[in-house]
Amino acid sequence: MLREIKLLEQFKVQINDEVRINESKLRDLVSALFMKAGLSKDDADLGADVLVTADIRGVDTHGVSNMLRTYMDYFSKGIINPDPKTVITRETPSTANIDGDRGLGIITTPKAMELAIEKAKNVGMGVVTIHNSRHYGMASYYTLMAVEHNMIGMSMTSCPPQVLPTFGSEPLLGTNPIAVAAPAATEAPFVFDAAMSAVAANKLGLARRNSTKLLGGWVADKDGVPIMNEVDPPVPEYEHYNAQGGATSHLLPLGGTREIGSHKGYGMMCVVDILSGILTGGGYGMNPGRPNFGHYVAAYNIEAFMDTNEFKETMDEWINMLKTSKPAKGHSRVLYPGQAEAEVAEDRLNKGIPLHTEVVEWFESACKEHGIPFELV
């Protein structure tokens, strides 16, 4: 059941291909690799926590499997600055804008959320934007930081272009995820975390690794026509070119086609570009483009709006309304956002994180390259 509630078949590590890894061992190894890339011990541990937390919660697209090797490659090529000197470029009691100095987003964004939380403690809410940054991993990591302080957290990132606008044939927008998390009294926090594209770009790598197909309405052909039948997963847009130099497929907005709501996903991607791109002063997904990202985090101090305990108790009531509602035919229950991740986390903390054998082999090779003992399995 746990394998079914979190990942669609296309994105699961198949049982025959998986190796269960202890999360503590995985953290130690990821941190060691980050330090070899030039990060301080504190930053390496922070980056490892962001990645491994994604894997624990079942967000494999933004865990070690997909992201770590990319980050290591970018560090080696100088695309990511391992020791960024971040600077607050503009600040008020409730807001701040930060120059990320080409730092990895999974290092700079938690620090930005810490600042937003501190501002929210003082004046009721805090909003912090970051420009000149790099990929920031699982969006909900930062929102859950706010939850730990009895706050509502929000996070989003303006990504390099990979997605078509509705009716378009040229990718102009990023997948531009949005995350919101809110605490409850006894229930697991509400956590919404989703890309505004029909399918997250990082899921294509999981589908390729698992040799499974994408569903219709997730990608379009090179002319922008939505492909409505199952198709083999393409290589990510920025890598996937045919002999003539043109992209052979593109990601579609959430909704897939105009008839079933792609204009809504397209509109939300635009909102993210404005708030976490243009508003940062660092441009937006298309301009300056890869490898730049702009980030936005916000913390809302519940006590500034109402009694915190009352809010959390009402959240429990609301969540239970959803959980106890009548399921549709063919389904055993109704889930609320964040429930599946909490259940998967419990399973993986007890039984280990499932990594594909190919990923384990990469770790072994990377350890050999960097002179680190391979102690995962």
Order of alpha helices (4+ residues) and beta strands (2+ residues): alpha-beta-alpha-alpha-alpha-beta-beta-alpha-beta-alpha-beta-beta-beta-alpha-beta-beta-alpha-beta-alpha-alpha-beta-alpha
